[in-house]
């Protein structure tokens, strides 16, 4: 199975879509004429007036004219193929979205159809959740100290000293120092 990626050339995509386009009955004479006129009027360097009139002959079956047009565009190169897809998208959107290359591209980008395994990594560090809980607890304790201030905590400063027992050495020293200072005042 050949999957197209967004980086594949329009020339290659047109080669793949060619049998589908020639067989699709939604591309009738009127729509093929619209595509030819679009390419001729907006991009005369891709499809000149003489070439456009050749591809618009009504005595030639539509599928044959379309096949010759696609061959001509592929001979003109990548830009001509891209402009054909743009014209097709503009005039016959339902055909454009049902092209084999568009369907494969859509299916390859559909996460429900082809689930991909994505690994999540923590961008900041690889610490356990307990590290974050500990940091949050220290920040919360310091915020409470700042919020309630010295005047409100003088009676409860001994409770702060007791709370410092379960902390690391540096945090314990800071809390005990703070409690001792408030008791002295």
Phi, psi and omega per residue, in radians:
X1 nan 2.205 -3.119
X2 -1.735 2.082 3.135
X3 -1.831 2.252 3.079
X4 -1.440 2.512 3.035
X5 -1.954 2.876 -3.140
X6 -1.052 -0.258 -3.116
X7 -1.585 -0.098 3.111
X8 -1.151 2.612 -3.097
X9 -1.322 2.670 3.089
X10 -1.181 -0.516 3.100
X11 -1.066 -0.811 3.123
X12 -1.170 -0.688 3.125
X13 -1.122 -0.698 3.141
X14 -1.162 -0.627 3.072
X15 -1.094 -0.656 3.121
X16 -1.289 -0.672 -3.081
X17 -1.438 -0.230 -3.041
X18 -0.933 -0.894 -3.139
X19 -1.070 -0.652 3.122
X20 -1.136 -0.796 -3.124
X21 -1.107 -0.706 3.137
X22 -1.188 -0.530 -3.091
X23 -1.596 -0.249 -3.080
X24 -1.299 2.126 -3.097
X25 -1.398 -0.141 3.082
X26 -1.270 -0.375 3.085
X27 -1.516 1.432 3.131
X28 -1.500 -3.070 -3.072
X29 -1.021 -0.741 -3.104
X30 -1.121 -0.753 -3.130
X31 -1.222 -0.675 3.097
X32 -1.122 -0.684 3.082
X33 -1.104 -0.688 3.099
X34 -1.085 -0.725 3.121
X35 -1.121 -0.751 3.134
X36 -1.113 -0.785 3.140
X37 -1.134 -0.673 3.097
X38 -1.033 -0.843 3.141
X39 -1.165 -0.641 -3.110
X40 -1.253 -0.750 -3.066
X41 -1.337 -0.724 -3.058
X42 -1.547 -0.591 -3.113
X43 -2.225 1.264 -3.132
X44 -1.131 -0.349 3.084
X45 -1.268 -0.356 3.095
X46 -1.538 -0.739 -3.091
X47 -2.411 1.812 -3.102
X48 -1.291 3.007 3.138
X49 -1.090 -0.718 -3.127
X50 -1.125 -0.767 3.127
X51 -1.168 -0.689 3.134
X52 -1.100 -0.746 3.136
X53 -1.155 -0.575 3.091
X54 -1.123 -0.714 -3.112
X55 -1.402 -0.148 -3.127
X56 -1.755 0.151 3.141
X57 -1.138 2.139 -3.072
X58 -1.380 -0.252 3.128
X59 -1.379 -0.182 3.082
X60 -1.683 2.342 3.130
X61 -0.997 2.593 -3.062
X62 -1.044 -0.744 -3.108
X63 -1.130 -0.600 3.115
X64 -1.225 -0.776 3.120
X65 -1.072 -0.736 3.135
X66 -1.136 -0.724 3.101
X67 -1.075 -0.725 3.102
X68 -1.171 -0.680 3.098
X69 -1.080 -0.786 -3.136
X70 -1.125 -0.699 3.080
X71 -1.087 -0.757 3.126
X72 -1.080 -0.771 -3.126
X73 -1.154 -0.674 3.103
X74 -1.144 -0.573 3.087
X75 -1.227 -0.484 3.131
X76 -1.325 -0.410 3.069
X77 2.009 -2.993 -3.022
X78 -1.073 -0.784 -3.101
X79 -1.083 -0.715 3.132
X80 -1.140 -0.712 3.117
X81 -1.131 -0.723 3.127
X82 -1.110 -0.721 -3.139
X83 -1.198 -0.539 3.045
X84 -1.120 -0.786 3.110
X85 -1.095 -0.670 3.108
X86 -1.109 -0.767 3.115
X87 -1.146 -0.704 3.107
X88 -1.095 -0.744 3.112
X89 -1.115 -0.660 -3.117
X90 -1.233 -0.753 -3.008
X91 -1.686 -0.570 -3.064
X92 -2.348 1.249 -3.029
X93 -1.074 -0.671 -3.106
X94 -1.164 -0.583 3.065
X95 -1.250 -0.727 -3.124
X96 -1.009 -0.798 -3.103
X97 -1.353 -0.182 3.093
X98 -1.764 0.102 3.076
X99 -1.092 2.519 3.140
X100 -0.975 -0.683 -3.129
X101 -1.217 -0.626 3.106
X102 -1.210 -0.692 3.135
X103 -1.139 -0.728 3.124
X104 -1.157 -0.708 3.127
X105 -1.122 -0.763 3.118
X106 -1.107 -0.758 -3.135
X107 -1.165 -0.614 -3.139
X108 -1.260 -0.400 3.127
X109 -1.656 -0.078 -3.112
X110 -1.439 1.930 -3.074
X111 -1.214 -0.381 3.140
X112 -1.382 -0.515 -3.124
X113 -1.400 -0.783 3.126
X114 -2.156 1.489 -3.099
X115 -1.146 2.423 3.120
X116 -1.971 2.573 3.122
X117 -1.549 2.006 3.098
X118 -1.861 2.232 3.083
X119 -1.671 2.260 3.098
X120 -1.671 2.383 3.083
X121 -2.200 2.499 3.070
X122 -1.317 2.205 -3.051
X123 -1.313 -0.522 -3.029
X124 -1.449 -0.891 3.133
X125 -2.861 -3.138 -3.098
X126 -1.925 0.426 -3.105
X127 -1.271 2.725 3.092
X128 -1.245 2.896 3.101
X129 -1.090 -0.449 3.139
X130 -1.111 -0.563 3.093
X131 -1.052 -0.793 -3.123
X132 -1.190 -0.666 3.098
X133 -1.119 -0.728 3.116
X134 -1.110 -0.778 3.108
X135 -1.096 -0.709 3.128
X136 -1.137 -0.694 3.141
X137 -1.111 -0.750 3.118
X138 -1.116 -0.773 3.137
X139 -1.104 -0.683 3.117
X140 -1.156 -0.739 3.110
X141 -1.093 -0.766 3.111
X142 -1.153 -0.640 3.104
X143 -1.148 -0.693 3.093
X144 -1.124 -0.712 3.095
X145 -1.049 -0.787 -3.115
X146 -1.186 -0.708 -3.065
X147 -1.162 -0.843 -3.083
X148 -1.366 -0.367 3.038
X149 1.188 3.079 -3.062
X150 -1.239 -0.656 -3.028
X151 -1.183 -0.644 -3.060
X152 -1.431 -0.380 -3.055
X153 -1.734 0.051 -3.070
X154 -1.069 -0.672 3.127
X155 -1.292 -0.551 -3.064
X156 -1.771 0.296 -3.069
X157 -1.220 -0.472 3.102
X158 -1.171 -0.579 3.102
X159 -1.158 -0.612 3.079
X160 -1.141 -0.692 3.111
X161 -1.099 -0.670 3.113
X162 -1.237 -0.594 3.137
X163 -1.181 -0.419 -3.097
X164 -1.293 -0.199 -3.073
X165 -1.103 -0.565 -3.080
X166 -1.549 0.026 -3.071
X167 -1.628 2.961 3.065
X168 -1.138 2.890 -3.013
X169 -1.024 -0.809 -3.099
X170 -1.148 -0.808 3.137
X171 -1.142 -0.642 3.121
X172 -1.111 -0.757 3.129
X173 -1.097 -0.698 3.139
X174 -1.134 -0.807 -3.121
X175 -1.155 -0.732 3.140
X176 -1.164 -0.697 3.090
X177 -1.071 -0.752 -3.140
X178 -1.109 -0.705 3.138
X179 -1.187 -0.690 3.121
X180 -1.143 -0.676 3.138
X181 -1.141 -0.693 -3.127
X182 -1.239 -0.540 3.122
X183 -1.237 -0.588 -3.123
X184 -1.192 -0.514 -3.078
X185 -1.383 nan nan
